[in-house]
Amino acid sequence: MKKLFVFIAVSMFLCCTNNKQQDLPKTLLFSPISPEYLADTAVEWKQNGFDGFLLSGIMANWGDDIWAQDGDPSSRNESDATFQRIKNCNDMCRKAGITDNFIKIAFYKHVPLWTDNAAWEGIIKNFAEAARFAKLSGCKGISLDIEYVNEQYQFNWQGYDYKGYSQQDLITAANKRGYEMVNAMLKEYPDMVYLTLPESITFYGPIAKALFTGWLEAMAEQQAPGGLFVLTELSYDMVSTFGLLHYAFELESKILDAISPKAQDYWMKTCGVSLAGWPLGYYREIVDKDGEFLGWSGKKETFGDSLVGSYADKSSRFSVEDFKNQYAGILLGSKKYCWIYGHGATWWQFDQADVEKYGKVGNSVLPLDPQFDQYLNVVKEKWISTPAIQNLVELAKTRQVDAFNAELGFVSEFHIVGPFGCESCNNFDTEFPPETKTDIHAEYTVKDKALKWQQCKVDPVSGYLDFRKHFQPTEWVCAYAYISVNSTIEQDAQIRLGTNDTATLWFNGQKLFAKNIERSAAPDSDILSVRLNKGENKVLIKVCNSELNWGLYLRITRDDGSPLDNVEIY
């Protein structure tokens, strides 16, 4: 295969044994690969650790008739040209050992009103035909991406006029549509696997939650053997193996809390969370002097601030070592499947002969990352990290919540104070009183309101400190969290932090870290090496929020991510 699989011998420790590799989830790639190219190169893909693909462009949107993509809607069986392309691809993949290709569909355009029975009847039929196509052509099932219409999952979407229906009617109807979609697909393909992305049950609110539970209820009712798997996107930037395992555990806990006992039983037996990584395909936002968005560029050292678009740079988003840890996390934290988002053709490169044979696909002719073969080797080698991680995996599998959280060692209690700042303020750069002198017995006056430090505990299941439970207002403000770490000896340690949004951290009075960013909180997003003094060590954290969620995760650990057992935190 041209330019794709240039191997180097990289020695990696603690690799899987053959038996362990058999127990690992299959690795899927989501990238705009053509069926013809995949058919011709299936052997190489399999040799390098890939087990399946999300095939896009076959039935792109919910309103498409999959049998009409060849221009002839009358061909609705094996004579269909698109069907022949996909079946040939799947036949060649199966010979190479790749057995799990999926038809990838999306909600690219706004779906009809959830209560519109007539409009949804046509959509349900499209999904049923997609499932029939998938079964006959040898695909493993269907994957559905619902993120592009996320505003439709909010009650205040401008398309809702509430004439003749209520918010509860939307929830009930969305649940019904989810049930109908999956029920229709299972009638055509009872053994299909259903993949959904992103983790909509926690991302988008009650309407998306209702849609998800409708899917799951239909599968549980029929005890569909293929199962439903949630393909995550929040994990794209996570490079801590511990953090990824925690995220999978927390997400599954939220899913189990949201579904019926019957669905819970089905989920635990047949379904699961499938974590994702995104190592290749870099882009960054370019703004003007007033902060207005101008467009996308690649790495500054390559493109400067030129507006080249988000697909112009196929280079890495983080190091090979970080990807090794990320891949270990998505392998060990996933059930049945993990997956990699390619952001275009970041895992292969075409030359002119390839373009003439397969056609030019987006950024397929652009150069690969200079260390591409090392990233590829991570997937091939299936490194699964350390014994401490293995113990955590076993606790997660058996749903031992208390033991799992104890093994992670989240800081469980903080002193907090806030909120400070305002929407028109530069909250990140402003020095508020707790920064100038940290005294948990102090009292501050903000807009004629007295602010006192208070003691609070984190969520016992997730380890998350949620500022929204303690402060008002919660948007365009900041707050402070303080802990004292009493160490029995002088020793090296790591402070592992995840915040929503910004993060500033002081260690023993010195500013150690500052990141002005909007993000979702994830454990171990920032890992800071420190030297603990014998006795008291002071940690102060400032978190500024823009909108929605606001909080943090914090762990004090050894270098391998396991919690210290010779410190007291208060």
VEXPAZA-649978 format. One record per residue (C-alpha): residue in one letter; residue number from 1; x, y, z. Coordinates in nm, 4 decimals. Layout:
! VEXPAZA-649978
 res   n        X        Y        Z
   A NUM        X        Y        Z
...
//
This chain:
! VEXPAZA-649978
 res   n        X        Y        Z
   M   1   0.0000   0.0000   0.0000
   K   2   0.1598   0.3247  -0.1135
   K   3   0.2939   0.5557   0.1561
   L   4   0.0588   0.4190   0.4222
   F   5   0.2171   0.1401   0.6145
   V   6   0.5875   0.2090   0.6461
   F   7   0.6862   0.0097   0.9523
   I   8   0.9511   0.0787   1.2068
   A   9   1.0514  -0.1500   1.4885
   V  10   0.9405   0.0276   1.8039
   S  11   1.0043  -0.1591   2.1255
   M  12   0.7002  -0.1232   2.3501
   F  13   0.6818  -0.2679   2.6987
   L  14   0.3917  -0.4503   2.8596
   C  15   0.2291  -0.5485   2.5308
   C  16  -0.0726  -0.7736   2.5294
   T  17  -0.0378  -1.1464   2.5193
   N  18  -0.2256  -1.3241   2.2403
   N  19  -0.5025  -1.4155   2.4829
   K  20  -0.5373  -1.0598   2.6047
   Q  21  -0.5484  -0.9291   2.2488
   Q  22  -0.8418  -1.1592   2.1818
   D  23  -1.0291  -0.9980   2.4734
   L  24  -0.9689  -0.6416   2.3601
   P  25  -1.2352  -0.4429   2.1756
   K  26  -1.2138  -0.4064   1.8008
   T  27  -1.0705  -0.0816   1.6670
   L  28  -1.2856   0.1096   1.4177
   L  29  -1.1728   0.4020   1.2010
   F  30  -1.4050   0.6846   1.1045
   S  31  -1.2532   0.8442   0.7956
   P  32  -1.3801   0.9151   0.4416
   I  33  -1.2183   0.6106   0.2854
   S  34  -1.3607   0.4927  -0.0465
   P  35  -1.4964   0.1365  -0.0568
   E  36  -1.2732   0.0567  -0.3559
   Y  37  -0.9564   0.1729  -0.1792
   L  38  -1.0520  -0.0135   0.1367
   A  39  -1.1182  -0.3309  -0.0627
   D  40  -0.7737  -0.3118  -0.2270
   T  41  -0.5874  -0.2419   0.0964
   A  42  -0.7873  -0.4444   0.3516
   V  43  -0.5004  -0.6844   0.4259
   E  44  -0.2671  -0.3996   0.5225
   W  45  -0.5293  -0.2300   0.7388
   K  46  -0.5931  -0.5536   0.9283
   Q  47  -0.2232  -0.6223   0.9739
   N  48  -0.1909  -0.2839   1.1360
   G  49  -0.4634  -0.3227   1.3935
   F  50  -0.7844  -0.1953   1.2350
   D  51  -1.0926  -0.4158   1.2546
   G  52  -1.3636  -0.2100   1.0871
   F  53  -1.4700   0.1216   0.9376
   L  54  -1.7583   0.3653   0.9563
   L  55  -1.8379   0.4034   0.5867
   S  56  -1.9584   0.7548   0.5123
   G  57  -2.1179   0.8930   0.1977
   I  58  -2.3326   0.5868   0.1303
   M  59  -2.6422   0.7166   0.3043
   A  60  -2.5251   1.0528   0.4327
   N  61  -2.8425   1.1995   0.5788
   W  62  -3.1648   1.0793   0.7425
   G  63  -3.3689   1.1927   0.4400
   D  64  -3.1730   0.9881   0.1856
   D  65  -3.2934   0.6736   0.0135
   I  66  -2.9898   0.4461   0.0271
   W  67  -3.0994   0.2589  -0.2865
   A  68  -3.1143   0.5831  -0.4882
   Q  69  -2.7535   0.6885  -0.4323
   D  70  -2.6499   0.5335  -0.7651
   G  71  -2.8986   0.7559  -0.9479
   D  72  -3.1477   0.4754  -1.0027
   P  73  -3.4072   0.4518  -0.7236
   S  74  -3.5742   0.1560  -0.8938
   S  75  -3.2807  -0.0796  -0.8214
   R  76  -3.3454  -0.1970  -0.4661
   N  77  -3.1575  -0.5251  -0.4409
   E  78  -2.8313  -0.6881  -0.5481
   S  79  -2.8467  -0.5152  -0.8873
   D  80  -2.7994  -0.1723  -0.7248
   A  81  -2.4622  -0.0202  -0.8170
   T  82  -2.3917   0.1200  -0.4694
   F  83  -2.4828  -0.2129  -0.3152
   Q  84  -2.2347  -0.3920  -0.5407
   R  85  -1.9569  -0.1513  -0.4399
   I  86  -2.0192  -0.2031  -0.0684
   K  87  -2.0669  -0.5779  -0.0940
   N  88  -1.7397  -0.6165  -0.2836
   C  89  -1.5666  -0.4048  -0.0212
   N  90  -1.7094  -0.6131   0.2626
   D  91  -1.6222  -0.9401   0.0863
   M  92  -1.2585  -0.8330   0.0463
   C  93  -1.2465  -0.7028   0.4036
   R  94  -1.3876  -1.0264   0.5397
   K  95  -1.1190  -1.2265   0.3596
   A  96  -0.8610  -1.0062   0.5286
   G  97  -1.0230  -1.0495   0.8710
   I  98  -1.2073  -0.7151   0.8854
   T  99  -1.5645  -0.8069   0.9779
   D 100  -1.7103  -0.4919   1.1299
   N 101  -1.7908  -0.2240   0.8725
   F 102  -2.0872   0.0071   0.9349
   I 103  -2.3115   0.2296   0.7265
   K 104  -2.2670   0.5755   0.8777
   I 105  -2.5720   0.8074   0.8720
   A 106  -2.6131   1.1521   1.0274
   F 107  -2.8704   1.4103   1.1201
   Y 108  -2.7036   1.6717   0.8993
   K 109  -3.0262   1.8637   0.8402
   H 110  -3.2955   1.9497   1.0905
   V 111  -3.5288   1.6582   1.1412
   P 112  -3.9052   1.7150   1.1225
   L 113  -4.0996   1.8105   1.4315
   W 114  -4.0894   1.5118   1.6667
   T 115  -4.4703   1.5055   1.6821
   D 116  -4.5130   1.5005   1.3002
   N 117  -4.6208   1.1401   1.2434
   A 118  -4.6450   1.1637   0.8645
   A 119  -4.2965   1.3105   0.8182
   W 120  -4.1363   1.0577   1.0510
   E 121  -4.3021   0.7691   0.8711
   G 122  -4.0781   0.8390   0.5714
   I 123  -3.7666   0.8696   0.7892
   I 124  -3.8395   0.5388   0.9608
   K 125  -3.8693   0.3758   0.6200
   N 126  -3.5312   0.5171   0.5148
   F 127  -3.3667   0.3667   0.8225
   A 128  -3.5359   0.0317   0.7647
   E 129  -3.4018   0.0259   0.4076
   A 130  -3.0560   0.1210   0.5321
   A 131  -3.0640  -0.1771   0.7678
   R 132  -3.1759  -0.4092   0.4865
   F 133  -2.8945  -0.2754   0.2690
   A 134  -2.6438  -0.3261   0.5519
   K 135  -2.7510  -0.6856   0.6094
   L 136  -2.7482  -0.7874   0.2422
   S 137  -2.4158  -0.6170   0.1713
   G 138  -2.2378  -0.7713   0.4700
   C 139  -2.2093  -0.4683   0.6994
   K 140  -2.2152  -0.5265   1.0726
   G 141  -2.4798  -0.2642   1.1324
   I 142  -2.5699   0.1046   1.1361
   S 143  -2.4026   0.4034   1.3005
   L 144  -2.5883   0.7312   1.3544
   D 145  -2.4359   1.0709   1.4330
   I 146  -2.6954   1.3125   1.5729
   E 147  -2.4737   1.6075   1.6739
   Y 148  -2.5343   1.8404   1.3787
   V 149  -2.8860   1.9372   1.4871
   N 150  -2.8021   1.9750   1.8555
   E 151  -3.0168   2.2908   1.8819
   Q 152  -3.3246   2.0758   1.8183
   Y 153  -3.2668   1.9017   2.1507
   Q 154  -3.3189   2.2304   2.3375
   F 155  -3.6693   2.3431   2.4325
   N 156  -3.5917   2.7015   2.3299
   W 157  -3.5046   2.6132   1.9693
   Q 158  -3.6633   2.8701   1.7363
   G 159  -3.8333   2.5930   1.5382
   Y 160  -4.0608   2.5102   1.8324
   D 161  -4.3706   2.7325   1.8509
   Y 162  -4.5609   2.5095   2.0995
   K 163  -4.8853   2.5412   1.9089
   G 164  -5.0723   2.2221   1.9850
   Y 165  -4.7926   2.0514   2.1783
   S 166  -4.5930   2.0951   2.4992
   Q 167  -4.2349   2.0295   2.6091
   Q 168  -4.3477   1.6980   2.7527
   D 169  -4.5070   1.6117   2.4176
   L 170  -4.1669   1.6651   2.2490
   I 171  -3.9989   1.4328   2.4979
   T 172  -4.2657   1.1658   2.4533
   A 173  -4.2516   1.1951   2.0739
   A 174  -3.8697   1.1821   2.0606
   N 175  -3.8760   0.8652   2.2667
   K 176  -4.1322   0.7182   2.0283
   R 177  -3.9216   0.8103   1.7224
   G 178  -3.6169   0.6443   1.8716
   Y 179  -3.8147   0.3299   1.9420
   E 180  -3.9671   0.3282   1.5917
   M 181  -3.6315   0.3808   1.4192
   V 182  -3.4613   0.0903   1.5897
   N 183  -3.7659  -0.1355   1.5775
   A 184  -3.7901  -0.0862   1.1999
   M 185  -3.4198  -0.1587   1.1522
   L 186  -3.4321  -0.4713   1.3673
   K 187  -3.7204  -0.6091   1.1593
   E 188  -3.4909  -0.5963   0.8568
   Y 189  -3.1691  -0.6891   1.0356
   P 190  -3.2319  -0.8596   1.3737
   D 191  -2.8618  -0.9199   1.4425
   M 192  -2.7399  -0.5714   1.3588
   V 193  -2.5086  -0.3726   1.5858
   Y 194  -2.6245  -0.0151   1.6440
   L 195  -2.3644   0.2557   1.7056
   T 196  -2.4625   0.6067   1.8102
   L 197  -2.2467   0.9142   1.8493
   P 198  -2.1777   1.1300   2.0356
   E 199  -2.2768   1.0623   2.3960
   S 200  -2.6081   1.2409   2.3453
   I 201  -2.7672   1.1234   2.6678
   T 202  -2.5320   1.3529   2.8613
   F 203  -2.4618   1.6191   2.5970
   Y 204  -2.7929   1.7579   2.4825
   G 205  -3.0712   1.7476   2.7386
   P 206  -3.4091   1.5732   2.7814
   I 207  -3.5125   1.5451   2.4147
   A 208  -3.1893   1.3730   2.3133
   K 209  -3.2119   1.1593   2.6258
   A 210  -3.5619   1.0513   2.5259
   L 211  -3.4453   0.9635   2.1740
   F 212  -3.1618   0.7527   2.3175
   T 213  -3.3835   0.5679   2.5634
   G 214  -3.6272   0.4942   2.2795
   W 215  -3.3449   0.3279   2.0824
   L 216  -3.2367   0.1253   2.3826
   E 217  -3.5890   0.0233   2.4846
   A 218  -3.6543  -0.1163   2.1373
   M 219  -3.3334  -0.3207   2.1444
   A 220  -3.3937  -0.4416   2.4993
   E 221  -3.7526  -0.5433   2.4184
   Q 222  -3.6265  -0.7722   2.1416
   Q 223  -3.3073  -0.8685   2.3262
   A 224  -3.1247  -0.7773   2.0052
   P 225  -2.7965  -0.9725   2.0131
   G 226  -2.5903  -0.7066   1.8368
   G 227  -2.6256  -0.4447   2.1069
   L 228  -2.6099  -0.0663   2.1188
   F 229  -2.2777   0.1105   2.1678
   V 230  -2.2224   0.4773   2.2514
   L 231  -1.9290   0.6198   2.0567
   T 232  -1.7842   0.9037   2.2626
   E 233  -1.6418   1.2348   2.1441
   L 234  -1.5528   1.4007   2.4746
   S 235  -1.2645   1.1515   2.4915
   Y 236  -1.0994   1.2949   2.1765
   D 237  -0.8544   1.5077   2.3754
   M 238  -0.8068   1.2828   2.6772
   V 239  -0.4579   1.1334   2.6939
   S 240  -0.4625   0.9991   3.0492
   T 241  -0.5350   0.6277   3.0661
   F 242  -0.6770   0.6738   3.4164
   G 243  -0.8936   0.9616   3.2977
   L 244  -1.0344   0.7637   3.0062
   L 245  -1.1258   0.4680   3.2273
   H 246  -1.2962   0.7059   3.4665
   Y 247  -1.4896   0.8730   3.1866
   A 248  -1.6205   0.5416   3.0529
   F 249  -1.7224   0.4367   3.4043
   E 250  -1.8951   0.7696   3.4761
   L 251  -2.0778   0.7765   3.1422
   E 252  -2.2046   0.4223   3.1853
   S 253  -2.3225   0.5108   3.5369
   K 254  -2.5253   0.8018   3.3961
   I 255  -2.6753   0.5790   3.1280
   L 256  -2.7753   0.3148   3.3822
   D 257  -2.9387   0.5809   3.5996
   A 258  -3.1484   0.7017   3.3040
   I 259  -3.2957   0.3718   3.1858
   S 260  -3.5468   0.1151   3.3094
   P 261  -3.4427  -0.1973   3.5060
   K 262  -3.5108  -0.4154   3.2010
   A 263  -3.2985  -0.1914   2.9831
   Q 264  -3.0277  -0.1879   3.2524
   D 265  -3.0063  -0.5643   3.2428
   Y 266  -2.9875  -0.5641   2.8625
   W 267  -2.7263  -0.2877   2.8627
   M 268  -2.4969  -0.4693   3.1035
   K 269  -2.5167  -0.7936   2.9070
   T 270  -2.5047  -0.6669   2.5507
   C 271  -2.4205  -0.2947   2.5193
   G 272  -2.1478  -0.0574   2.6233
   V 273  -1.9412   0.2580   2.5921
   S 274  -1.6937   0.2795   2.3025
   L 275  -1.4259   0.5420   2.3620
   A 276  -1.2577   0.7411   2.0847
   G 277  -0.9165   0.8930   2.0214
   W 278  -0.8197   1.1698   1.7802
   P 279  -0.4399   1.1795   1.7419
   L 280  -0.3991   1.3110   1.3847
   G 281  -0.5473   1.6110   1.2040
   Y 282  -0.4621   1.9429   1.3683
   Y 283  -0.6412   2.2762   1.3376
   R 284  -0.6742   2.5927   1.5420
   E 285  -0.9076   2.8886   1.5520
   I 286  -0.7944   3.2249   1.4139
   V 287  -0.9570   3.5390   1.5542
   D 288  -0.9082   3.9113   1.4920
   K 289  -0.7937   4.1690   1.7470
   D 290  -1.1479   4.1906   1.8830
   G 291  -1.1783   3.8172   1.9276
   E 292  -1.4066   3.7642   1.6277
   F 293  -1.3700   3.4290   1.4521
   L 294  -1.1976   3.4509   1.1122
   G 295  -1.1375   3.0881   1.0168
   W 296  -0.9137   2.7874   1.0694
   S 297  -0.5425   2.7281   1.0319
   G 298  -0.2957   2.4484   1.1012
   K 299   0.0157   2.4519   1.3180
   K 300   0.1686   2.7952   1.3452
   E 301   0.5194   2.6780   1.2562
   T 302   0.3864   2.5417   0.9263
   F 303   0.1054   2.7772   0.8251
   G 304   0.1504   3.0858   1.0379
   D 305  -0.1931   3.2430   1.0757
   S 306  -0.3016   3.1736   0.7172
   L 307  -0.6659   3.0702   0.6830
   V 308  -0.6085   2.7313   0.5235
   G 309  -0.9165   2.5532   0.6600
   S 310  -0.9543   2.2817   0.9215
   Y 311  -0.8388   1.9936   0.6984
   A 312  -0.5105   2.1384   0.5661
   D 313  -0.2834   2.0002   0.8384
   K 314  -0.2757   1.6205   0.8804
   S 315  -0.0114   1.6344   1.1506
   S 316  -0.0437   1.5216   1.5117
   R 317  -0.2568   1.6803   1.7818
   F 318  -0.0388   1.5345   2.0577
   S 319   0.2737   1.3217   2.0951
   V 320   0.3217   0.9541   2.0182
   E 321   0.3638   0.8887   2.3914
   D 322   0.0343   1.0630   2.4654
   F 323  -0.1379   0.8605   2.1938
   K 324   0.0039   0.5415   2.3413
   N 325  -0.1587   0.6289   2.6729
   Q 326  -0.4797   0.7386   2.5028
   Y 327  -0.5035   0.4215   2.2983
   A 328  -0.4452   0.2077   2.6085
   G 329  -0.7340   0.3925   2.7733
   I 330  -0.9773   0.3547   2.4852
   L 331  -0.8875  -0.0127   2.4500
   L 332  -0.9328  -0.0921   2.8169
   G 333  -1.2267   0.1384   2.8844
   S 334  -1.4394   0.0254   2.5901
   K 335  -1.6715  -0.2664   2.5386
   K 336  -1.6648  -0.4512   2.2043
   Y 337  -1.5461  -0.1456   2.0051
   C 338  -1.3153   0.1495   2.0428
   W 339  -1.2655   0.3935   1.7596
   I 340  -1.0396   0.6565   1.6071
   Y 341  -1.1593   0.9754   1.4446
   G 342  -0.9504   1.0476   1.1348
   H 343  -1.0471   1.4075   1.0457
   G 344  -1.0223   1.3349   0.6766
   A 345  -0.7541   1.1125   0.5264
   T 346  -0.5071   1.1515   0.8110
   W 347  -0.4269   0.7776   0.8148
   W 348  -0.3364   0.7457   0.4466
   Q 349  -0.1997   0.9457   0.1534
   F 350  -0.2751   0.9234  -0.2171
   D 351  -0.0329   0.9819  -0.5016
   Q 352  -0.1488   1.0772  -0.8508
   A 353  -0.2037   0.7146  -0.9532
   D 354  -0.4264   0.6630  -0.6495
   V 355  -0.6250   0.9758  -0.7319
   E 356  -0.6821   0.8554  -1.0863
   K 357  -0.7945   0.5145  -0.9626
   Y 358  -0.9987   0.6054  -0.6544
   G 359  -1.0701   0.9768  -0.6936
   K 360  -0.9488   1.2613  -0.4759
   V 361  -1.1039   1.2521  -0.1302
   G 362  -1.0686   1.5769   0.0644
   N 363  -0.7177   1.5990   0.2051
   S 364  -0.6046   1.2568   0.0831
   V 365  -0.3114   1.3908  -0.1243
   L 366  -0.1670   1.6014   0.1587
   P 367   0.1395   1.4730   0.3473
   L 368   0.1114   1.2580   0.6568
   D 369   0.2571   1.3463   0.9950
   P 370   0.6380   1.3021   0.9943
   Q 371   0.6044   1.0422   1.2706
   F 372   0.3019   0.8740   1.1181
   D 373   0.4522   0.5261   1.1254
   Q 374   0.4972   0.5541   1.5024
   Y 375   0.1310   0.6463   1.5542
   L 376   0.0350   0.3552   1.3316
   N 377   0.2528   0.1220   1.5335
   V 378   0.0650   0.2133   1.8523
   V 379  -0.2543   0.0726   1.6973
   K 380  -0.0703  -0.2340   1.5723
   E 381   0.0994  -0.3176   1.9029
   K 382  -0.2088  -0.2840   2.1294
   W 383  -0.0181  -0.1628   2.4354
   I 384  -0.2358  -0.1897   2.7455
   S 385  -0.0442  -0.0011   3.0133
   T 386   0.0422  -0.0908   3.3726
   P 387  -0.0794  -0.3316   3.6436
   A 388  -0.2410  -0.0410   3.8309
   I 389  -0.4548   0.0231   3.5234
   Q 390  -0.5436  -0.3450   3.4944
   N 391  -0.6756  -0.3474   3.8518
   L 392  -0.8875  -0.0416   3.7758
   V 393  -1.0312  -0.2149   3.4678
   E 394  -1.1431  -0.5137   3.6739
   L 395  -1.3168  -0.2884   3.9261
   A 396  -1.4956  -0.1059   3.6436
   K 397  -1.6097  -0.4280   3.4803
   T 398  -1.7631  -0.5510   3.8043
   R 399  -1.9171  -0.2081   3.8828
   Q 400  -1.7442  -0.1781   4.2222
   V 401  -1.8124   0.1935   4.2548
   D 402  -1.6506   0.2608   4.5931
   A 403  -1.3400   0.0573   4.5182
   F 404  -1.3097   0.2099   4.1718
   N 405  -1.3159   0.5652   4.3059
   A 406  -1.0811   0.4762   4.5912
   E 407  -0.8355   0.3384   4.3366
   L 408  -0.8472   0.6656   4.1429
   G 409  -0.8060   0.8735   4.4564
   F 410  -0.9976   1.1900   4.3679
   V 411  -0.9727   1.4679   4.6219
   S 412  -1.3065   1.4270   4.7972
   E 413  -1.3458   1.7531   4.9889
   F 414  -1.2539   2.1179   4.9216
   H 415  -1.2799   2.4632   5.0712
   I 416  -1.4456   2.6850   4.8083
   V 417  -1.5427   3.0478   4.7682
   G 418  -1.7171   3.2503   4.4966
   P 419  -1.8517   3.3658   4.2671
   F 420  -1.6329   3.6542   4.1543
   G 421  -1.6350   3.8507   3.8284
   C 422  -1.8923   3.9237   3.5615
   E 423  -1.9673   3.8769   3.1906
   S 424  -1.7986   4.2026   3.0907
   C 425  -1.4936   4.1361   3.3132
   N 426  -1.1658   3.9667   3.2242
   N 427  -1.2175   3.7071   3.4936
   F 428  -0.9197   3.4929   3.3972
   D 429  -0.6612   3.7717   3.4263
   T 430  -0.8228   3.9639   3.7111
   E 431  -0.6622   3.9139   4.0506
   F 432  -0.9457   3.8571   4.2954
   P 433  -0.8882   3.8644   4.6745
   P 434  -0.8279   3.4879   4.7320
   E 435  -0.5239   3.5113   4.5018
   T 436  -0.3561   3.7923   4.6918
   K 437  -0.3899   3.6202   5.0283
   T 438  -0.5369   3.2750   5.0686
   D 439  -0.7097   3.2534   5.4039
   I 440  -1.0008   3.0099   5.4326
   H 441  -1.1251   3.2045   5.7356
   A 442  -1.1438   3.5312   5.5421
   E 443  -1.4622   3.7010   5.4283
   Y 444  -1.4921   3.9044   5.1068
   T 445  -1.7445   4.1658   5.0013
   V 446  -1.8547   4.1525   4.6360
   K 447  -2.1343   4.3867   4.5212
   D 448  -2.2485   4.4329   4.8821
   K 449  -2.2646   4.0569   4.9279
   A 450  -2.0485   3.8750   5.1824
   L 451  -1.8630   3.5718   5.0463
   K 452  -1.7282   3.3136   5.2887
   W 453  -1.5269   2.9998   5.2328
   Q 454  -1.7331   2.6839   5.2680
   Q 455  -1.6447   2.3173   5.2895
   C 456  -1.8020   2.0847   5.0347
   K 457  -1.7731   1.7287   4.9120
   V 458  -1.7453   1.6081   4.5535
   D 459  -1.9934   1.3767   4.3834
   P 460  -1.9177   1.0321   4.5337
   V 461  -1.9640   0.8451   4.2052
   S 462  -1.7763   1.0721   3.9660
   G 463  -1.5335   1.2593   4.1917
   Y 464  -1.6512   1.5860   4.0329
   L 465  -1.6729   1.9154   4.2213
   D 466  -1.9735   2.0932   4.0716
   F 467  -1.9611   2.4666   4.1458
   R 468  -2.3155   2.5072   4.0127
   K 469  -2.4494   2.3327   4.3233
   H 470  -2.2941   2.5916   4.5512
   F 471  -2.2944   2.9282   4.3735
   Q 472  -2.5212   3.1734   4.1921
   P 473  -2.4779   3.3051   3.9311
   T 474  -2.2937   3.0259   3.7509
   E 475  -2.2104   3.1833   3.4132
   W 476  -1.9362   3.4368   3.3278
   V 477  -1.7922   3.4114   3.6785
   C 478  -1.5081   3.2339   3.8595
   A 479  -1.4539   3.0556   4.1917
   Y 480  -1.1669   2.9221   4.4002
   A 481  -1.1052   2.5775   4.5501
   Y 482  -0.8425   2.5129   4.8160
   I 483  -0.6881   2.2023   4.9720
   S 484  -0.3982   2.1334   5.2046
   V 485  -0.1872   1.8264   5.1314
   N 486  -0.0033   1.6958   5.4388
   S 487   0.2800   1.4625   5.3330
   T 488   0.4624   1.2334   5.5751
   I 489   0.7830   1.2698   5.3701
   E 490   0.9344   1.4983   5.1095
   Q 491   0.8486   1.3374   4.7759
   D 492   0.7769   1.3819   4.4059
   A 493   0.4105   1.3847   4.3064
   Q 494   0.1736   1.4851   4.0310
   I 495  -0.1239   1.7176   4.0530
   R 496  -0.3782   1.5932   3.7965
   L 497  -0.6439   1.8479   3.7131
   G 498  -0.9473   1.8776   3.4862
   T 499  -1.1614   2.1912   3.4767
   N 500  -1.4604   2.3514   3.3086
   D 501  -1.3592   2.6039   3.1877
   T 502  -1.0273   2.7812   3.2623
   A 503  -0.7639   2.6583   3.5060
   T 504  -0.5148   2.8497   3.7202
   L 505  -0.3260   2.6679   3.9964
   W 506  -0.0989   2.7887   4.2744
   F 507   0.1256   2.5441   4.4623
   N 508   0.2658   2.6637   4.7930
   G 509   0.1936   3.0218   4.6939
   Q 510   0.3580   3.0088   4.3501
   K 511   0.1542   3.0199   4.0313
   L 512   0.2354   2.6852   3.8717
   F 513  -0.0115   2.6681   3.5844
   A 514  -0.2591   2.8823   3.3905
   K 515  -0.4725   2.7872   3.0906
   N 516  -0.7370   3.0182   2.9442
   I 517  -0.9630   2.7736   2.7647
   E 518  -1.3253   2.6724   2.7186
   R 519  -1.3638   2.2987   2.7654
   S 520  -1.5534   2.0187   2.9328
   A 521  -1.4015   1.8919   3.2548
   A 522  -1.2216   1.5602   3.2238
   P 523  -0.9940   1.3928   3.4792
   D 524  -0.6188   1.4340   3.4286
   S 525  -0.6507   1.6915   3.1483
   D 526  -0.3518   1.8749   3.2952
   I 527  -0.0708   1.6869   3.4731
   L 528   0.1688   1.8962   3.6814
   S 529   0.4827   1.7569   3.8454
   V 530   0.5596   1.8922   4.1947
   R 531   0.7841   1.8229   4.4904
   L 532   0.5800   1.7847   4.8079
   N 533   0.7359   1.9223   5.1236
   K 534   0.7237   1.7133   5.4360
   G 535   0.4230   1.8505   5.6181
   E 536   0.1754   2.0995   5.4745
   N 537   0.1484   2.1839   5.1032
   K 538  -0.1088   2.4370   4.9829
   V 539  -0.3010   2.4037   4.6535
   L 540  -0.5278   2.6819   4.5280
   I 541  -0.7269   2.6501   4.2056
   K 542  -0.9214   2.9178   4.0183
   V 543  -1.1830   2.8090   3.7658
   C 544  -1.3581   3.0616   3.5416
   N 545  -1.6720   2.9623   3.3545
   S 546  -1.8413   3.1007   3.0463
   E 547  -2.1676   2.9073   3.0111
   L 548  -2.3304   2.5814   3.1217
   N 549  -2.1208   2.3339   3.3246
   W 550  -1.8700   2.4582   3.5815
   G 551  -1.6442   2.2496   3.8034
   L 552  -1.3282   2.0432   3.8401
   Y 553  -1.1638   1.7084   3.9045
   L 554  -0.8434   1.6833   4.1121
   R 555  -0.6096   1.3979   4.1982
   I 556  -0.2723   1.3922   4.3804
   T 557  -0.0787   1.0921   4.2470
   R 558   0.2468   0.9149   4.1820
   D 559   0.4066   0.9458   3.8403
   D 560   0.2164   0.6386   3.7160
   G 561  -0.1197   0.7942   3.8053
   S 562  -0.1880   0.5812   4.1123
   P 563  -0.2909   0.7775   4.4233
   L 564  -0.0421   0.8550   4.6985
   D 565  -0.1081   0.6637   5.0191
   N 566   0.1206   0.8616   5.2497
   V 567  -0.0591   1.1969   5.2358
   E 568  -0.3583   1.3444   5.4134
   I 569  -0.5736   1.5961   5.2286
   Y 570  -0.7959   1.8392   5.4134
//
